[in-house]
Amino acid sequence: MKKTIALVLALLMAAGIATDLFAGGKQQSEQPLVGYAVMRMVDEYWGNQIKGMQAANAANGNKFRLEIADSNNDGQICLENALSLLSRGAKVLMVSSPDPRIGPAIMERANALKVPVVTSDVYIEGSYFLTHDEVKAGEIVGDFAGQYFLDHFSGQKAKVAILTHAAVAAQVDQRINGFKAAFSKKVPDAEYLPVQDAEGLREKGANLMADIITANPDVNIVFSINDDIALGAASAIEARGLSDKIASFGQGGIGEAAFQALLDPKSPYKATAAFMPFGHGEAAVTELILPLLEGKTPVKTVYSPLETASAANARKFLE
């Protein structure tokens, strides 16, 4: 029997589908299927979100069978995964899409089958939406950064670099606006350099930060819209021996590298908005998936928790 289960799992993984066959001793084929076409499993964010979903399902008595289809950051694969999950009888479909343009095709098929769709982080028109308050995410870091500036760079003019990811502008613009509003409350005369696109990448963040330092040697604050960019910027700052002169702030708090950097007193990386993907996954189950399976109509948008992570509390996230 064990060999049979192992063989089935191997075949499912080869097809890009991960599934739990048993829960609490009960074969899950008897349970409703929830399918999740996830953006990219290799990213810690999505992996931890799925762990949160699994934990919440278990805590509620394993009410459904969860199948995960990895889209590997490819819109066409995501569409194929979503349609495949629907064809196999998913009662709720969850999608985190790398390309919102595939949304109408997914919704058309799901609506025809009367299957509710939950989208995570990237909204598809007509779906239930699991997200974070992007403005608040920017605000809590902007408030921290403003106080950090007052405490450590008193007497200086605040010159702020902002590194973004233009491909997901709808989200990141809200984070930037929130950051600037909160930072400016603490530091009203701050100067903001033109926003630059780091494409969400650590290496690009490092290269752009190096150029910014060359062109603006008096820059002292950098805000990045994800941890990878922020860590890249921090590496460029460290490489030039400027860790005590420039502070880096980010968004995400989703991986060990970010929290380790926050705990390093020599690192210029000082704070991030912890999006807590495990809690994000729990919220998906308790606030949306379970009510939908029970025939209830939940609220259309669910906001999951946010918290500022810094040296003061980063260790708890690692633990």
Protein Blocks (a to p, Z undefined) as FASTA:
>chain_A
ZZmmmmmmmmmmmnopacdfbgghiafklpccdddddfblmlmklmmmmmmmmmmmmmno
paaccddddekhpaklmmmmmmmmmmnopabdcdddfblklmmmmmmmmmmnopacddeh
iacehiacddddfklmmmmmmmmmmmmmmmmmgoiacdddddddfklmmmmmmmmmmmmm
mmmmmmmmbccdddddehhpaklmmmmmmmmmmmmmmbcbdcdfbfklmmmmmmmmmmno
pmmmbccddehjlafklmmmmmmmkbcbfbdcdeklmlmmmmmmmmmmmmmmnopacdfb
dcdddddddfklmmmmmZZ
